[in-house]
Amino acid sequence: MTTAELLTVPNTVDEARTGFRSWLDDNRESLAEFRETGGELTEVFERLGRLQRMLYDAGWIRLGWLESAGGLGGRPILRAIISEELAAAGYPPPFSFATQEVLGPAVAEFASTELAATVLPRLLRGEETWCQGFSEPGAGSDLASLRLKAVRAEGGWRVSGEKIWTSWAQLADRCLLLARTGSLDSGHRGISAFLLDMDTPGITVSQLRSMNGDDEFCSLFFDNVFIPDERVLGKVDCGWAVAMHVLAGERGAAAWQRQIWLRSRLDALATDPSANVDDAVLGESLELLAALRLLSRRTVRRLSAGEPVGSTTSLDKLAMSTAEKYLFDIALAGKTEDIVFGGPAGESPDIEVDGAIWRNDYLYSRASSIYGGAAEIQRNIIAERLLGLPR
Ligand SMILES: Cc1cc2nc3c(=O)[nH]c(=O)nc-3n(C[C@H](O)[C@H](O)[C@H](O)COP(=O)(O)OP(=O)(O)OC[C@H]3O[C@@H](n4cnc5c(N)ncnc54)[C@H](O)[C@@H]3O)c2cc1C
């Protein structure tokens, strides 16, 4: 019997919190290495993969997932509690945590039972990484205009074209891919979603460096790539529903994880002796984060209850990018640009490391109003669909 089988699914959120906190406490020593954040990308992936495996073996990361997906059952809100407690204890989220909340639920909902039962347990165990193949050159905000073409072939589809800004595709085992199965002018009605194996012949992955120095982005080139019929998610030409499901996770549940981490960064800034930030400004940042937390908590609860979240996740996403940018703007102003951007010669290694972390956070915060749908697009959605304003 494995340790995971010994974990009883908590009946309440409080029970989950208490149980997980005491497990973190009991395992403090073996978890110590996971507090590290630096290192080469492959090292970081490998380290966070081991953290995920440890959480899986102990059962915690399986809470809130169906048994057919490799989970232990229980309400989906338990997943939000575990990620919150992990961050509160000072551990970075495993990469696949985000994938689990963004792509995992859509695969659980739209994949065939056999496919879901094969791939989801592997995702939960941290045995594989997935990427999201949506954006294309010319199809970002206007996702419905995507051109990557999938044509019928015996037993499946042949895909040709290009994707861009695909995060961590160079390390991914699978890709949730949107492709055009209808005519070029079919808009959102002619798109299908696939779960593609990244080692399929015909895929070229080309890395793009982002401004914080990370090799996060990739361009993907598809040359007549074969995808079997069993890998279609949902129905052919109905991939828009899959895309919207994914975006609800990216704008909603992912914002929950982000706000926990942002709060820990605000706490670090507030107690940083080298930072000179006015209390009123710190208070403003705290308010923005509190608003984000409340909005996001509502979404997490609705998702957990299986209720539709609709366009309200645009509120979460906008609140998230506003709070994130504000926090790192005040950090940059309060810690002096010299330290954050390069550091004056002769600074101690500790100050350099600290500066590098804030620099990375500041630069990455600029992306928060772009990924998952740009801030202007969220404002359009809020205006048209939530406030009923004219287009
Ligand atoms: C860190 C990061 C990670 C990402 N990861 C992924 C990933 O893993 N997979 C993936 O598929 N994509 C990913 N993306 C891409 C992301 O989804 C797109 O960048 C985003 O949807 C915007 O599209 P675009 O870059 O083509 O910009 P555009 O759509 O060209 O927009 C450019 C500007 O014009 C504005 N604009 C466009 N249309 C309108 C309009 N109708 N009204 C008002 N303003 C408008 C936008 O708001 C924006 O400011 C990632 C992006 C970032 C920054």
PDBQT file of the ligand as one rigid body, heavy atoms in Angstrom, charges set to zero:
ROOT
HETATM    1  C1  LIG A 401       4.332  35.423 -20.585  1.00  0.00    +0.000 C 
HETATM    2  C2  LIG A 401       3.433  35.000 -21.705  1.00  0.00    +0.000 A 
HETATM    3  C3  LIG A 401       3.148  33.656 -21.854  1.00  0.00    +0.000 A 
HETATM    4  C4  LIG A 401       2.346  33.245 -22.925  1.00  0.00    +0.000 A 
HETATM    5  N1  LIG A 401       2.129  31.903 -23.085  1.00  0.00    +0.000 NA
HETATM    6  C5  LIG A 401       1.361  31.487 -24.118  1.00  0.00    +0.000 A 
HETATM    7  C6  LIG A 401       1.154  30.077 -24.312  1.00  0.00    +0.000 A 
HETATM    8  O1  LIG A 401       1.678  29.233 -23.563  1.00  0.00    +0.000 OA
HETATM    9  N2  LIG A 401       0.400  29.695 -25.350  1.00  0.00    +0.000 N 
HETATM   10  C7  LIG A 401      -0.188  30.589 -26.211  1.00  0.00    +0.000 A 
HETATM   11  O2  LIG A 401      -0.904  30.158 -27.116  1.00  0.00    +0.000 OA
HETATM   12  N3  LIG A 401       0.011  31.930 -26.084  1.00  0.00    +0.000 NA
HETATM   13  C8  LIG A 401       0.778  32.395 -25.059  1.00  0.00    +0.000 A 
HETATM   14  N4  LIG A 401       1.013  33.741 -24.900  1.00  0.00    +0.000 N 
HETATM   15  C9  LIG A 401       0.502  34.672 -25.921  1.00  0.00    +0.000 C 
HETATM   16  C10 LIG A 401      -0.676  35.508 -25.465  1.00  0.00    +0.000 C 
HETATM   17  O3  LIG A 401      -1.837  34.737 -25.361  1.00  0.00    +0.000 OA
HETATM   18  C11 LIG A 401      -0.853  36.661 -26.488  1.00  0.00    +0.000 C 
HETATM   19  O4  LIG A 401       0.311  37.456 -26.418  1.00  0.00    +0.000 OA
HETATM   20  C12 LIG A 401      -2.061  37.506 -26.181  1.00  0.00    +0.000 C 
HETATM   21  O5  LIG A 401      -3.251  36.794 -26.427  1.00  0.00    +0.000 OA
HETATM   22  C13 LIG A 401      -2.073  38.806 -27.038  1.00  0.00    +0.000 C 
HETATM   23  O6  LIG A 401      -1.932  38.500 -28.374  1.00  0.00    +0.000 OA
HETATM   24  P1  LIG A 401      -0.798  39.190 -29.289  1.00  0.00    +0.000 P 
HETATM   25  O7  LIG A 401       0.506  39.072 -28.577  1.00  0.00    +0.000 OA
HETATM   26  O8  LIG A 401      -0.912  38.620 -30.654  1.00  0.00    +0.000 OA
HETATM   27  O9  LIG A 401      -1.148  40.731 -29.302  1.00  0.00    +0.000 OA
HETATM   28  P2  LIG A 401      -2.224  41.428 -30.221  1.00  0.00    +0.000 P 
HETATM   29  O10 LIG A 401      -3.464  40.635 -30.247  1.00  0.00    +0.000 OA
HETATM   30  O11 LIG A 401      -1.582  41.756 -31.538  1.00  0.00    +0.000 OA
HETATM   31  O12 LIG A 401      -2.484  42.762 -29.421  1.00  0.00    +0.000 OA
HETATM   32  C14 LIG A 401      -1.557  43.875 -29.444  1.00  0.00    +0.000 C 
HETATM   33  C15 LIG A 401      -2.194  45.007 -28.649  1.00  0.00    +0.000 C 
HETATM   34  O13 LIG A 401      -3.400  45.440 -29.285  1.00  0.00    +0.000 OA
HETATM   35  C16 LIG A 401      -4.480  45.398 -28.360  1.00  0.00    +0.000 C 
HETATM   36  N5  LIG A 401      -5.713  44.972 -29.020  1.00  0.00    +0.000 N 
HETATM   37  C17 LIG A 401      -5.847  43.938 -29.895  1.00  0.00    +0.000 A 
HETATM   38  N6  LIG A 401      -7.149  43.827 -30.272  1.00  0.00    +0.000 NA
HETATM   39  C18 LIG A 401      -7.835  44.782 -29.597  1.00  0.00    +0.000 A 
HETATM   40  C19 LIG A 401      -9.209  45.163 -29.538  1.00  0.00    +0.000 A 
HETATM   41  N7  LIG A 401     -10.137  44.510 -30.235  1.00  0.00    +0.000 N 
HETATM   42  N8  LIG A 401      -9.548  46.206 -28.727  1.00  0.00    +0.000 NA
HETATM   43  C20 LIG A 401      -8.614  46.868 -27.989  1.00  0.00    +0.000 A 
HETATM   44  N9  LIG A 401      -7.301  46.551 -28.014  1.00  0.00    +0.000 NA
HETATM   45  C21 LIG A 401      -6.909  45.528 -28.807  1.00  0.00    +0.000 A 
HETATM   46  C22 LIG A 401      -4.061  44.366 -27.316  1.00  0.00    +0.000 C 
HETATM   47  O14 LIG A 401      -4.724  44.573 -26.104  1.00  0.00    +0.000 OA
HETATM   48  C23 LIG A 401      -2.572  44.606 -27.223  1.00  0.00    +0.000 C 
HETATM   49  O15 LIG A 401      -2.306  45.667 -26.340  1.00  0.00    +0.000 OA
HETATM   50  C24 LIG A 401       1.803  34.201 -23.853  1.00  0.00    +0.000 A 
HETATM   51  C25 LIG A 401       2.089  35.561 -23.679  1.00  0.00    +0.000 A 
HETATM   52  C26 LIG A 401       2.909  35.962 -22.635  1.00  0.00    +0.000 A 
HETATM   53  C27 LIG A 401       3.207  37.427 -22.493  1.00  0.00    +0.000 C 
ENDROOT
TORSDOF 0
